[in-house]
Amino acid sequence: MAKRTRVFLLVATGVLVAGLGTGLIAWAMGVPVLAALGSNVPDELAYVPGNARLVAYANVREVMNSPLHDTIQQLGRANPSNADGLEARTGINIETDIDRVVAALAGQSGPAGTDRPLVVARGRFNEVKIEGLMRDQGAQVELYRGKRLVFIKDDSHDAALVFAETGLVLFGDEAAVRGAIDTKAGAAGNITGNTEFMGLVSSVDDGTAWTVAKFDALAGRTPLPPEVASQLPPINWLAASGRLSGDMRGLVRAEARDDASAENLRDVVKGFLALAKIQGAQRPELKGLLSSVELGGEGKTVSLSFEVTPAVLDFLGSGAAGRAAPAPRRPARPRPAPPVY
């Protein structure tokens, strides 16, 4: 298939893969607002500061138990991030220890170091073992707002961890973790006070995984080539979600700067869709995806919904074959009983 068609397909699924794959998971509340948005809005958002520019959520148990797990994991390996940092520092294994996770980037865009990565994960953790591992690496411990804060900070490392509640861990750089504790304590507003952000969450929060981000925060985190980005009108926010069953149903929603920018964006997307349909007509595994795409939205909003079958994910994964070895297919395993908190 032509390179431009593959680029379009990767862009269309890139944010979803980021939310579903283990890469972003590892580095990657107003009660009335939450009640209005629905039961799937995670209460972990109470720890995310109000100036967060990217927030991603994943129900890890659903991802791990999905028939698409191996293919999604392969795509995640083809787009590596700091996925090994969490386990290397703490011994926490994403696949076995975590049930659901929120990853966030707080701070302002600009020079390197202004982003503050934060992970809020709920699951089953051996607190004594994890703290011991970090102390063996030179970590110090202090009480901060009544919580045991374990942190490593020197010329080459900046990592901190705290068990904020039973079965809930905060991990990230020290400023991010302290800020999350402050946010939960009410010393600073959390992200649920951002009505624009929460309005986007309400459109994607029924997915297995979702991402809501300021568009500039996604630079370098999705497979969006410069030649594609240069054709896009101004975009303020981008939201995406994926629901897993036998296939993956996806939704990408963009909030443009104004109505005119949104109309221009629809025209750009229509052009890429037309190109993809022409160049992908001879690929049977892509016909279902291309025919399922629906372009919508009104005003400043542009939405794109589609269905990604296992065949499409395998096709996309084949493009990464030279960059990452494919994961072996695992035998089916019984679904574990839901955790009790």
C-alpha positions as CSV (number, residue, x, y, z in Angstrom):
1,M,0.0,0.0,0.0
2,A,1.2,3.6,-0.7
3,K,3.0,5.3,2.1
4,R,0.5,8.2,2.4
5,T,-2.4,5.7,2.9
6,R,-0.5,3.9,5.7
7,V,0.2,7.3,7.3
8,F,-3.4,8.2,7.2
9,L,-4.4,4.9,8.9
10,L,-1.7,5.3,11.5
11,V,-2.8,8.8,12.3
12,A,-6.4,7.7,12.6
13,T,-5.5,5.0,15.2
14,G,-2.4,6.6,16.8
15,V,-4.0,8.2,19.7
16,L,-6.1,5.1,20.5
17,V,-3.0,2.9,20.4
18,A,-1.3,5.4,22.8
19,G,-4.2,5.0,25.2
20,L,-4.5,1.2,24.9
21,G,-0.9,0.3,24.6
22,T,1.4,0.0,27.7
23,G,3.7,2.7,26.5
24,L,1.6,5.7,27.5
25,I,0.2,3.9,30.5
26,A,3.6,3.6,32.0
27,W,4.4,7.3,31.6
28,A,1.8,8.7,30.5
29,M,-13.4,16.3,42.0
30,G,-16.4,18.1,41.6
31,V,-19.1,15.5,42.6
32,P,-21.9,17.2,40.7
33,V,-19.8,17.3,37.5
34,L,-18.9,13.7,37.8
35,A,-22.5,12.6,38.3
36,A,-23.4,14.4,35.1
37,L,-20.7,12.9,33.1
38,G,-21.3,9.2,33.9
39,S,-20.1,6.3,35.9
40,N,-17.0,5.7,33.8
41,V,-15.2,8.9,34.7
42,P,-12.4,7.7,37.0
43,D,-12.2,9.1,40.5
44,E,-8.4,9.1,40.1
45,L,-8.9,12.4,38.3
46,A,-9.1,14.0,41.8
47,Y,-5.2,13.8,41.8
48,V,-4.7,15.3,38.4
49,P,-3.9,19.1,38.6
50,G,-6.0,21.6,36.8
51,N,-3.2,22.6,34.4
52,A,-2.8,19.1,32.9
53,R,-2.3,19.2,29.1
54,L,-2.8,15.5,28.5
55,V,-4.7,12.9,30.4
56,A,-5.1,9.3,29.3
57,Y,-7.1,6.5,31.0
58,A,-7.1,2.8,30.4
59,N,-8.9,-0.1,32.0
60,V,-5.9,-2.4,32.0
61,R,-7.8,-5.5,32.9
62,E,-10.0,-5.2,29.9
63,V,-7.0,-4.5,27.7
64,M,-5.1,-7.6,29.0
65,N,-8.1,-9.9,28.6
66,S,-9.0,-8.6,25.1
67,P,-8.4,-10.9,22.1
68,L,-6.6,-7.9,20.6
69,H,-4.1,-7.6,23.5
70,D,-1.1,-9.1,21.6
71,T,-1.5,-6.9,18.5
72,I,-2.0,-3.8,20.6
73,Q,1.1,-4.7,22.6
74,Q,3.1,-5.1,19.4
75,L,2.0,-1.7,18.2
76,G,3.0,-0.3,21.6
77,R,6.5,-1.7,21.3
78,A,6.8,-0.2,17.8
79,N,6.3,3.2,19.5
80,P,8.4,2.9,22.6
81,S,8.3,5.5,25.4
82,N,9.4,5.2,29.0
83,A,7.5,2.0,29.5
84,D,10.3,0.3,31.4
85,G,10.7,3.1,33.8
86,L,7.9,2.2,36.2
87,E,8.9,-1.5,36.5
88,A,12.6,-0.8,36.7
89,R,12.2,1.7,39.4
90,T,9.4,0.1,41.5
91,G,9.0,-3.5,40.4
92,I,5.4,-2.8,39.5
93,N,4.3,-4.9,36.5
94,I,1.6,-3.1,34.5
95,E,0.1,-6.3,33.1
96,T,-0.3,-8.2,36.4
97,D,-0.4,-5.6,39.2
98,I,-2.6,-2.8,37.8
99,D,-6.3,-2.8,37.1
100,R,-6.8,0.7,35.8
101,V,-4.5,3.7,35.3
102,V,-4.6,7.4,34.6
103,A,-1.5,9.1,33.0
104,A,-1.1,12.8,32.8
105,L,1.2,15.5,31.7
106,A,1.0,18.7,33.8
107,G,2.8,21.9,33.4
108,Q,3.3,24.2,30.5
109,S,4.6,23.5,27.0
110,G,8.0,24.9,26.3
111,P,11.7,24.0,27.0
112,A,12.5,20.4,28.1
113,G,11.7,19.7,31.7
114,T,8.5,21.8,31.9
115,D,6.2,18.8,31.5
116,R,5.6,16.9,34.7
117,P,4.6,13.2,34.0
118,L,2.3,11.6,36.5
119,V,0.8,8.1,36.8
120,V,-2.1,7.3,39.1
121,A,-2.6,3.5,39.1
122,R,-5.1,1.4,41.1
123,G,-4.3,-2.3,41.7
124,R,-2.5,-4.7,44.0
125,F,0.9,-3.6,45.3
126,N,3.4,-4.9,47.8
127,E,4.2,-1.6,49.5
128,V,7.1,-2.9,51.6
129,K,8.8,-4.6,48.7
130,I,8.3,-1.6,46.4
131,E,9.7,0.9,48.9
132,G,12.6,-1.4,49.6
133,L,13.5,-1.7,46.0
134,M,13.5,2.1,45.6
135,R,15.6,2.6,48.7
136,D,18.1,0.1,47.4
137,Q,18.5,2.4,44.4
138,G,19.2,5.3,46.7
139,A,15.7,6.7,47.4
140,Q,15.0,8.8,50.4
141,V,11.7,8.7,52.4
142,E,9.9,11.6,54.0
143,L,6.4,12.3,55.3
144,Y,4.5,14.7,53.1
145,R,0.9,15.7,54.1
146,G,0.9,12.5,56.2
147,K,2.0,10.2,53.3
148,R,5.3,8.3,53.0
149,L,6.9,9.9,49.9
150,V,9.7,7.8,48.4
151,F,11.9,9.8,46.0
152,I,15.1,9.7,44.0
153,K,16.5,13.0,42.8
154,D,20.0,13.6,41.5
155,D,21.7,14.8,38.4
156,S,20.3,11.9,36.3
157,H,17.2,10.8,38.1
158,D,13.9,12.4,39.3
159,A,11.3,9.9,40.4
160,A,8.9,9.7,43.3
161,L,6.3,7.3,44.5
162,V,3.6,7.4,47.2
163,F,0.8,5.1,48.2
164,A,-1.9,7.7,48.5
165,E,-4.7,5.2,49.3
166,T,-4.9,1.4,49.8
167,G,-4.3,0.0,46.4
168,L,-3.6,3.3,44.7
169,V,-0.1,4.5,43.8
170,L,1.2,7.8,42.5
171,F,4.4,7.7,40.4
172,G,6.2,10.4,38.5
173,D,8.8,13.1,38.9
174,E,8.9,14.5,42.4
175,A,7.2,17.8,41.6
176,A,4.3,15.9,39.9
177,V,3.8,13.5,42.8
178,R,3.9,16.3,45.4
179,G,1.5,18.3,43.2
180,A,-0.9,15.4,43.0
181,I,-1.0,15.1,46.8
182,D,-1.6,18.8,47.1
183,T,-4.4,18.6,44.5
184,K,-6.2,15.8,46.3
185,A,-5.9,17.7,49.5
186,G,-7.6,20.7,48.0
187,A,-4.6,23.0,48.0
188,A,-5.0,23.4,44.2
189,G,-7.8,22.8,41.7
190,N,-8.0,19.5,39.9
191,I,-8.7,18.8,36.3
192,T,-12.4,18.3,36.8
193,G,-12.7,22.1,37.3
194,N,-11.8,22.6,33.6
195,T,-15.2,22.6,31.9
196,E,-13.7,22.4,28.4
197,F,-11.6,19.3,29.3
198,M,-14.5,17.6,31.1
199,G,-16.8,18.3,28.2
200,L,-14.5,16.3,26.0
201,V,-14.1,13.5,28.6
202,S,-17.9,13.1,28.6
203,S,-17.8,12.3,24.8
204,V,-15.2,9.5,25.3
205,D,-15.5,8.2,28.8
206,D,-17.4,5.0,27.9
207,G,-14.3,3.5,26.2
208,T,-11.9,0.9,27.4
209,A,-9.3,3.6,27.0
210,W,-9.4,7.3,26.2
211,T,-7.1,10.3,25.8
212,V,-7.9,14.0,26.0
213,A,-5.1,16.4,25.3
214,K,-4.2,19.9,24.2
215,F,-3.1,19.3,20.6
216,D,0.4,20.7,21.1
217,A,1.0,18.3,24.0
218,L,0.7,15.4,21.5
219,A,3.7,16.5,19.5
220,G,6.1,13.6,19.2
221,R,3.7,11.2,20.9
222,T,1.6,10.2,17.8
223,P,2.7,9.1,14.4
224,L,1.8,12.5,12.9
225,P,4.5,13.4,10.2
226,P,5.4,17.0,9.7
227,E,4.0,17.0,6.2
228,V,0.6,16.0,7.6
229,A,0.7,18.4,10.6
230,S,1.5,21.3,8.2
231,Q,-1.8,20.8,6.4
232,L,-4.0,20.9,9.6
233,P,-5.9,24.0,10.6
234,P,-5.5,25.3,14.2
235,I,-6.7,22.7,16.7
236,N,-7.1,23.3,20.4
237,W,-8.0,19.9,21.9
238,L,-8.0,16.3,20.7
239,A,-10.0,13.5,22.3
240,A,-10.0,9.8,21.4
241,S,-11.4,6.6,22.8
242,G,-11.4,2.9,22.0
243,R,-13.8,0.2,23.1
244,L,-12.6,-3.3,22.9
245,S,-14.6,-6.4,22.2
246,G,-13.8,-8.7,19.3
247,D,-12.7,-5.6,17.5
248,M,-12.0,-2.0,18.5
249,R,-14.5,0.8,17.9
250,G,-12.8,4.1,17.9
251,L,-13.8,7.8,18.1
252,V,-11.5,10.7,17.5
253,R,-12.8,14.2,18.2
254,A,-11.1,17.5,17.6
255,E,-12.0,20.9,18.9
256,A,-10.8,23.5,16.4
257,R,-10.0,27.1,17.2
258,D,-13.2,28.4,15.5
259,D,-15.9,27.3,13.1
260,A,-13.9,28.2,10.0
261,S,-10.9,26.1,11.2
262,A,-13.2,23.2,11.9
263,E,-14.7,23.4,8.3
264,N,-11.1,23.4,6.9
265,L,-10.2,20.4,9.0
266,R,-13.2,18.5,7.7
267,D,-12.1,19.2,4.2
268,V,-8.6,18.0,5.0
269,V,-10.0,14.8,6.5
270,K,-12.3,14.2,3.6
271,G,-9.3,14.5,1.3
272,F,-7.3,11.9,3.2
273,L,-10.4,9.6,3.4
274,A,-10.9,9.8,-0.4
275,L,-7.2,9.0,-0.9
276,A,-7.3,6.1,1.5
277,K,-10.3,4.6,-0.1
278,I,-8.8,4.8,-3.6
279,Q,-5.4,3.4,-2.6
280,G,-6.8,0.9,-0.1
281,A,-9.5,-0.6,-2.4
282,Q,-7.3,-3.6,-3.2
283,R,-6.7,-4.5,0.4
284,P,-9.5,-6.7,1.7
285,E,-8.5,-6.3,5.3
286,L,-9.0,-2.5,5.0
287,K,-12.3,-2.4,3.3
288,G,-14.3,-2.8,6.5
289,L,-12.3,0.0,8.2
290,L,-12.7,2.4,5.4
291,S,-16.4,1.7,4.9
292,S,-17.0,2.1,8.7
293,V,-15.5,5.6,8.9
294,E,-18.0,8.3,9.6
295,L,-17.0,12.0,9.6
296,G,-19.2,14.3,11.7
297,G,-19.4,17.2,14.1
298,E,-20.7,20.7,14.0
299,G,-19.5,24.2,14.9
300,K,-15.9,23.9,16.2
301,T,-16.1,20.1,16.6
302,V,-14.9,17.5,14.1
303,S,-15.4,13.9,14.9
304,L,-14.3,10.7,13.2
305,S,-15.6,7.3,14.2
306,F,-14.5,3.9,12.8
307,E,-14.1,0.2,13.5
308,V,-10.7,-1.5,13.7
309,T,-10.8,-5.2,13.1
310,P,-8.1,-7.7,14.2
311,A,-7.1,-7.9,10.5
312,V,-6.5,-4.2,10.3
313,L,-4.5,-4.2,13.5
314,D,-2.4,-7.0,12.2
315,F,-1.8,-5.0,9.0
316,L,-0.7,-1.9,10.9
317,G,1.5,-4.1,13.1
318,S,3.2,-5.6,10.1
319,G,4.6,-2.1,9.3
320,A,6.5,-2.3,12.6
321,A,7.9,-5.7,11.9
322,G,11.3,-4.4,11.2
323,R,11.3,-2.3,14.4
324,A,10.0,-4.8,16.9
325,A,9.7,-8.5,17.1
326,P,6.1,-9.7,17.1
327,A,4.7,-11.1,20.3
328,P,3.8,-14.8,20.3
329,R,0.1,-15.5,20.3
330,R,-1.0,-16.6,23.8
331,P,-3.5,-19.3,24.5
332,A,-6.9,-18.1,25.7
333,R,-7.1,-17.7,29.4
334,P,-10.1,-17.5,31.7
335,R,-11.3,-14.1,32.7
336,P,-10.3,-13.3,36.3
337,A,-12.9,-12.4,38.9
338,P,-13.3,-8.6,39.2
339,P,-11.2,-7.1,42.0
340,V,-12.9,-6.1,45.3
341,Y,-11.8,-2.8,46.8
